[in-house]
Amino acid sequence: MITRQTVVDKLEILNDGTTCIRLRKEIVEDGVVLHYDYHRCVYTKEESFESLMQRVNTHLATMGYNPVDVPSILRIQRIINAEHK
């Protein structure tokens, strides 16, 4: 069975507090990654994190990929919150 999944691949926090998020879009068959590509987004303090992830998940859906799962979103948010304290 072929599935399309989205995995948080990399987080990078810049000196100005901007967070760069790299997602790995994978096409998987029976546990084997057949193809992958990256999807990037940037979080700044000017936008709510929830709004950003909503836009990202909507965009992923238009490409046929699963949304970023809730545990991954919560993990990213914890890292951002720790950095912005």
trRosetta pair geometry for C-beta under 8 A, 3 or more apart (Angstrom, degrees):
i j d omega theta_ij theta_ji phi_ij phi_ji
1 29 7.0 178 82 -142 32 65
1 30 6.9 115 38 -61 60 66
2 27 6.5 -1 -171 -178 104 91
2 28 7.0 155 -153 82 54 43
2 29 4.7 -26 -94 -89 73 90
2 34 7.5 -28 -130 9 105 143
3 27 7.7 171 86 -154 39 48
3 28 5.2 -20 62 63 86 95
3 29 7.8 158 17 -83 65 42
3 66 7.8 9 170 -27 101 122
4 25 6.9 -2 -174 -176 97 89
4 26 7.0 164 -154 86 50 50
4 27 5.6 -22 -100 -100 75 66
4 28 7.6 161 -93 18 24 79
4 64 5.5 80 36 125 166 88
4 65 4.6 -111 141 -109 118 62
4 66 6.3 167 100 -9 76 79
5 25 7.8 169 87 -153 39 48
5 26 5.1 -15 62 62 84 100
5 28 6.0 -1 12 4 112 126
5 65 7.1 85 -168 -159 4 88
5 66 5.3 -9 -124 32 53 124
6 23 5.4 -2 -171 177 100 123
6 24 7.3 152 -157 76 50 48
6 25 5.7 -18 -103 -102 76 65
6 26 7.5 177 -85 19 27 78
6 39 7.4 -35 -136 36 111 134
6 60 5.7 -15 -68 -150 150 148
6 65 5.1 89 -53 158 105 121
6 66 5.4 -145 10 75 95 77
6 67 6.7 -78 41 155 141 13
6 68 5.5 -86 112 -79 127 59
6 69 7.9 168 76 -17 92 74
7 23 6.8 147 73 -164 40 70
7 24 4.7 -21 64 60 96 100
7 26 6.4 25 1 -6 112 121
7 72 7.7 -160 -153 -104 43 154
8 11 7.2 7 174 -46 114 96
8 21 7.1 -58 -140 -166 95 99
8 22 7.9 104 -167 81 56 53
8 23 6.1 -48 -104 -108 45 72
8 24 7.8 40 127 15 4 83
8 68 6.6 65 -59 -143 92 114
8 72 4.6 170 -16 -164 124 122
8 75 7.2 -162 46 78 164 124
8 76 6.5 -154 -124 -61 150 112
9 22 4.8 -64 72 108 106 94
9 23 6.1 134 5 -142 97 17
9 24 4.0 98 -60 -29 127 103
9 38 6.9 -85 40 -120 155 97
10 20 7.8 -11 114 111 97 93
10 21 7.6 160 87 -158 59 37
10 22 4.1 13 52 46 98 117
11 19 6.4 -18 -166 -170 93 102
11 20 7.3 149 -160 80 42 58
11 21 5.9 -6 -108 -107 73 67
11 22 7.7 -146 -66 24 34 74
11 76 6.4 178 -94 -124 135 86
11 79 6.1 55 140 109 164 158
12 19 7.2 152 78 -158 46 53
12 20 4.3 -10 60 57 100 106
12 22 7.8 41 -2 -10 102 103
13 17 7.1 -23 -171 -145 96 31
13 18 7.4 159 -154 83 52 43
13 19 5.2 -20 -101 -103 74 77
13 20 7.8 -160 -74 21 28 72
13 79 7.6 -147 -50 149 128 105
13 80 7.8 169 -97 -107 118 61
13 83 5.2 -127 -142 -137 159 160
14 17 7.0 -34 74 37 76 19
14 18 4.5 1 41 60 120 92
14 19 7.6 -150 11 -76 78 29
14 20 6.9 72 -31 -15 102 102
17 44 7.5 89 104 -142 92 63
17 45 6.3 12 121 -35 134 112
17 83 6.9 153 -137 135 74 110
17 84 6.2 77 -152 -99 118 88
18 42 6.1 -7 -177 -173 107 106
18 43 7.1 157 -163 80 57 53
18 44 5.3 -21 -112 -93 84 83
19 42 7.0 153 81 -160 51 55
19 43 4.3 -8 61 57 104 105
19 44 7.8 -172 26 -71 71 38
19 76 7.8 128 152 -176 145 98
19 79 7.8 127 -132 108 140 105
19 80 5.5 -62 -44 -103 161 103
19 83 7.4 133 -77 65 114 154
20 40 6.8 -14 -173 -164 91 108
20 41 8.0 163 -156 87 50 39
20 42 5.5 -22 -104 -106 63 80
21 40 6.9 151 83 -155 56 57
21 41 5.1 -14 62 64 105 83
21 42 7.2 -178 19 -87 79 28
21 43 6.5 54 -16 -12 115 103
21 76 6.5 24 -112 -140 130 138
22 38 5.6 -24 -168 -161 100 118
22 39 7.5 142 -162 73 52 44
22 40 5.3 -22 -105 -101 69 84
23 38 6.8 137 74 -161 50 61
23 39 4.4 -23 66 65 106 96
23 40 7.3 -172 21 -79 74 33
23 41 7.5 25 -6 6 110 98
23 56 7.4 131 -18 -179 150 128
23 60 7.7 -63 119 -88 157 127
23 68 6.6 -99 -114 -83 134 111
24 36 5.4 -3 -178 -171 98 125
24 37 7.7 149 -158 75 56 31
24 38 6.1 -36 -102 -102 56 67
24 39 7.9 -168 -76 22 12 79
25 36 6.4 153 79 -156 51 65
25 37 5.0 -19 61 64 105 82
25 38 7.1 173 14 -101 85 13
25 39 5.5 71 -31 -18 112 111
25 60 7.3 -172 -100 -135 116 99
25 63 7.2 -28 -145 114 155 139
25 65 5.1 -73 -138 -101 108 152
26 33 5.1 -67 -157 -130 118 105
26 35 7.3 157 -154 86 51 51
26 36 4.7 -19 -100 -100 72 95
27 33 7.3 102 70 -160 50 61
27 34 4.9 -56 100 61 97 103
27 35 4.5 17 39 53 115 93
27 36 7.3 -155 19 -72 68 50
28 31 6.6 7 178 -114 113 10
28 32 6.6 152 -157 72 71 36
28 33 5.5 -39 -98 -96 81 53
28 34 6.7 172 -105 5 23 84
29 32 5.7 -27 69 61 72 91
29 34 5.5 45 5 -38 104 123
33 36 5.7 -3 178 -43 125 110
39 56 7.4 124 138 -159 125 99
39 59 7.6 161 -163 110 135 119
39 60 6.8 86 157 -89 177 93
41 52 6.3 140 153 179 135 107
41 55 7.9 146 -133 91 142 104
41 56 5.2 -71 -42 -91 160 121
43 47 7.0 -123 -148 71 64 104
43 49 6.0 21 -143 -109 135 80
43 52 5.4 -38 -102 -74 89 179
43 80 6.4 -43 105 -114 150 143
44 47 6.2 74 63 19 76 90
45 84 7.1 145 -93 -132 108 136
47 51 5.5 -117 175 77 96 123
47 52 5.5 103 120 -56 125 99
48 51 4.3 92 65 3 92 105
48 52 7.1 -158 93 -7 50 83
49 52 5.6 -53 -151 35 36 114
49 53 6.4 28 156 -14 69 106
49 76 7.7 176 -167 114 127 105
49 77 5.6 125 136 -109 157 95
49 80 6.3 153 -94 80 141 160
50 53 6.1 -58 -147 40 29 105
50 54 6.2 34 153 -23 64 108
51 54 5.7 -54 -147 34 29 115
51 55 6.5 28 155 -17 63 105
52 55 5.9 -60 -154 37 30 108
52 56 6.3 28 152 -19 67 108
53 56 5.4 -50 -142 37 36 114
53 57 6.1 35 159 -17 67 106
53 68 6.4 -95 -154 57 102 130
53 73 5.5 68 -144 -130 157 119
53 76 8.0 148 -83 75 124 140
54 57 6.0 -55 -145 39 27 107
54 58 6.4 29 154 -20 62 107
55 58 5.7 -55 -148 35 30 113
55 59 6.4 29 154 -18 64 107
56 59 5.8 -59 -152 38 30 110
56 60 6.3 31 152 -20 66 106
56 68 6.6 14 111 -5 124 123
57 60 5.5 -48 -143 35 34 114
57 61 6.4 40 155 -24 63 103
57 67 3.8 23 -141 -132 110 109
57 68 6.1 -106 -81 22 95 81
58 61 5.7 -53 -153 31 30 114
58 62 6.9 33 150 -22 62 100
59 62 5.8 -50 -155 27 36 112
59 63 7.0 21 151 -7 63 106
60 63 5.9 -68 -158 43 36 104
60 65 4.3 -80 -179 76 94 107
60 66 7.2 -30 142 85 128 26
60 67 5.9 141 75 -103 135 50
60 68 7.4 144 -8 -26 162 74
61 64 7.6 58 -172 -67 34 16
61 65 7.1 -103 -76 61 28 61
61 67 6.7 -6 -57 -66 95 87
66 69 7.6 9 138 -58 117 83
68 72 5.2 -112 177 88 94 126
68 73 5.5 116 117 -61 112 91
69 72 5.0 89 63 12 77 105
69 73 7.1 -144 100 -7 38 90
70 73 5.5 -54 -143 37 34 113
70 74 6.2 33 159 -19 68 105
71 74 5.8 -56 -146 38 31 111
71 75 6.3 34 154 -22 65 106
72 75 5.5 -51 -147 34 33 114
72 76 6.5 34 155 -18 65 103
73 76 5.9 -54 -150 36 31 110
73 77 6.2 29 153 -18 65 109
74 77 5.6 -56 -145 39 31 113
74 78 6.4 36 154 -24 65 103
75 78 5.8 -51 -149 31 30 111
75 79 6.7 27 154 -16 62 105
76 79 5.9 -59 -155 37 32 110
76 80 6.3 28 152 -16 67 108
77 80 5.7 -54 -145 39 33 111
77 81 6.0 34 156 -20 67 108
78 81 5.8 -55 -143 38 28 111
78 82 6.3 30 156 -20 63 106
79 82 5.8 -54 -148 35 29 111
79 83 6.4 25 154 -16 63 109
80 83 5.8 -61 -150 39 31 110
80 84 6.0 11 160 -7 68 116
81 84 6.1 -66 -138 46 27 100
81 85 6.8 48 158 -49 62 92
82 85 6.2 -36 -157 -5 30 115
